[in-house]
Amino acid sequence: MTLLKALKETTSTKWKHAAGQIQAVDQMRYVIGELGNPATVTQRVIDEAILTIQRRWPNPSTAKRVATNFRAMVRVGQRYGLLRSELRVDMPKAQVRRRIPLTSGQLEEVKAAVSGSEHELPTLLLIHCGLRGYGEELRRLRYEDIDHVNQTITVRSRKGGLDHERTVPLPHHLYSMIPSVGEGVLLTREQVDRAALFFRKNFRGLKPYQMRHSYATRLLSAGVPVTTVQYLMGHSSVETTMIYTHVTADDISSARQYV
């Protein structure tokens, strides 16, 4: 029996009324697709699935959530005789992912590269608002999310099947780049995808998420309270935010004046 059949049973039973059903199904389809949907599901296939999850979702908490859904699917498959009863799903090992921000020099390079192009606005939103890469958070921004009085923007995301939102300040120069009149999405999916492709081609070895890491690091280095940074980053736990309280290369360089 195949994992796709187990997924079908899980969707119609265990996840029938689950809030995060669509996201969970999409995640499982991705994993199954990477495995090639083997006709015979062995323990090796199950173990490879967990490795696939860790590669695709490097954030430990996200990997654990996806693996939990995978385990639920396997257990439903076992319950209905679709998968062998001895199959075991081991959760991804806990690991602390290093948050490596871009240096001030790297940030200036990125800004210079996108200056005056269609990629400037989406990229500066990542740098100055801490959005989660060239993805859902950028694509969900709408003109009505902008507070023109306070010069802030509301960022929406979806994690764990739940919708979340946070309001972040827009630097004056970034606010001035956004048309004061408009409706619908601020950036089209095509615009966001082109900006992502531009970044990948021109900054090999760097990740868009590092601009978000730089945002958090700058705020904490400037003395912004960690609970405020937690809110601006959209972290559910302050412990996640505390990972950014590390020493950076810029910090070390700035200490030169004291020695």
PEGI-V495300 format. One record per backbone hydrogen bond with DSSP energy under -1.0 kcal/mol. CO is the residue of the C=O (numbers start at 1). NH is the residue of the N-H. E is the energy in kcal/mol with one decimal. If there is no record, write none. Layout:
BEGIN
CO_NH_E, CO_NH_E
END
This chain:
BEGIN
2_6_-1.3, 3_7_-2.5, 4_8_-2.2, 5_9_-2.0, 6_10_-2.3, 7_11_-2.5, 8_12_-1.7, 10_15_-2.9, 13_16_-1.2, 15_18_-1.1, 18_21_-1.3, 20_24_-2.6, 21_25_-2.7, 22_26_-2.3, 23_27_-2.3, 24_28_-2.5, 25_29_-2.6, 26_30_-1.9, 27_31_-2.2, 28_32_-2.9, 29_33_-2.3, 30_34_-2.2, 31_35_-1.7, 32_37_-2.1, 42_46_-1.8, 43_47_-2.6, 44_48_-2.3, 45_49_-1.9, 46_50_-1.5, 47_51_-1.8, 48_52_-2.4, 49_53_-2.1, 50_54_-2.2, 51_55_-2.0, 52_56_-2.5, 53_57_-2.7, 59_63_-2.9, 60_64_-2.2, 61_65_-1.8, 62_66_-2.6, 63_67_-2.6, 64_68_-2.1, 65_69_-1.6, 66_70_-2.2, 67_71_-2.7, 68_72_-2.1, 69_73_-2.1, 70_74_-2.4, 71_75_-2.5, 72_76_-2.0, 73_77_-2.3, 74_78_-2.2, 75_79_-2.3, 76_80_-1.8, 77_82_-3.2, 77_83_-1.3, 78_81_-1.4, 84_87_-1.3, 103_107_-2.4, 104_108_-1.9, 105_109_-1.8, 106_110_-2.3, 107_111_-2.5, 108_112_-2.4, 109_113_-2.1, 110_114_-1.6, 111_115_-1.2, 114_117_-2.4, 117_120_-1.5, 119_123_-1.8, 120_124_-2.8, 121_125_-1.9, 122_126_-1.2, 123_127_-2.2, 124_128_-3.0, 125_129_-1.3, 126_130_-1.1, 131_133_-1.9, 133_135_-2.0, 135_139_-2.3, 136_140_-1.9, 138_141_-1.1, 141_186_-2.7, 142_145_-1.8, 143_146_-1.6, 145_154_-1.6, 147_151_-1.5, 147_152_-1.3, 151_170_-2.7, 152_147_-2.7, 153_168_-2.6, 155_166_-2.0, 157_164_-3.0, 159_162_-1.8, 162_159_-2.2, 164_157_-2.6, 166_155_-3.5, 168_153_-2.4, 171_175_-2.8, 172_176_-2.1, 175_178_-1.3, 184_143_-2.3, 188_192_-2.2, 189_193_-2.6, 190_194_-2.4, 191_195_-2.0, 192_196_-2.2, 193_197_-2.3, 194_198_-2.4, 195_199_-2.2, 196_200_-2.3, 197_201_-2.3, 198_202_-2.1, 199_203_-2.1, 203_206_-2.0, 207_210_-1.9, 208_211_-1.7, 209_213_-1.9, 210_102_-1.0, 210_214_-2.1, 211_215_-1.6, 212_216_-2.0, 213_217_-2.4, 214_218_-2.6, 215_219_-2.0, 216_220_-2.3, 217_221_-2.5, 218_222_-1.7, 219_224_-2.4, 220_223_-1.3, 225_229_-2.2, 226_230_-2.4, 227_231_-1.7, 228_232_-2.6, 229_233_-2.3, 230_234_-1.0, 230_235_-2.2, 237_241_-1.0, 238_242_-2.1, 241_244_-1.9, 242_245_-1.7, 244_246_-2.1, 248_252_-2.0, 249_253_-2.3, 250_254_-2.4, 253_256_-1.5, 255_258_-1.8, 256_259_-1.3
END
